[in-house]
């Protein structure tokens, strides 16, 4: 008999196994009636043994999380789908700590659910660290926006002393304002803070992103191809990547010379959207750089992790060629047509 079968058929072995785990482990009958908790549960909560059997466990959730946790649990019981939810669980100290709850059904040979096995993992420190990082990112973004405003104000004050520069100053202030709008796409965002752009196109979003660059006005940046819808879910990772590409092109690549150009093409290939960035006319390229900057790594991780995309770089003699392939469904809610 397989060892796993012997363990589940032997309550004492199952108890030793679950008590050895660092997570809180619990089990329910097929209808969701809680009838087992391991030692970690009672150490964390400090409640008397047996007091959270049945539906008594729900009282351990923070009042604001109970409806959501119950809703997820009822859905899992009705559908047999895996259960996963984050909620605040009452610690024996009296405080509520963020916990990740998960559960999977155990089925017999006929596919019938005979039991649910679940775990609770204390994620409070990681959750609070992430929240603190988000606050710091928002504070940094706020300060950067203030810098844009200060620079724009200084230009306005300076042009009063040189009226002949009024047209130039107006153009410069417009570019600074565009840079501020572009910053909203590329700064770190939470679900609450991410820009709500509605339903626009990828090409339109890129044109707005490149508006601060004179190369767009002169035709040295061109964007052609299919009109692909994108919303706030897909905009930020793409904006982060292409902002980094444009910045590097201005510093080291095609846009660092008067004759250099960047051609961007957007196409639909089956279920994917393919975007190609091609630089030409810049400094000669002998191969891939020895080091990759943090911004480049961050932007690539954003596309891969948030959009399940793939990136391929090719350092051709006349300039960088980057091909990005992303499932269209990950760029915008709904069909791409």
Secondary structure, DSSP 8 states (H G I E B T S, - for coil): --HHHHHHH-HHHHHHHHHTSSSEEEEE-TT--EEEE-HHHHHHH---TTTTTBTGGGGGB-TTTHHHHHHHHHHHHHH---EEEEEEEE-TTS-EEEEEEEEEEEE-TTS-EEEEEEEEEE-HHHHHHHHHHHHHHHHHHHHHHHHHHHHHHHHHHHHTT-GGGHHHHHHHHHHHHHHHHHHHHHS---TTTS----SEEHHHHHHHHHTTSHHHHHTSEEEEE---EE-HHHHHHHHHHHHHHHHHHHHTSGGGSSS-EEEEEEEEETTEEEEEEEEESSS---SS-SS--HHHHHHHHHHHHHH--EEEEEEETTEEEEEEEEEGGGTSSS---
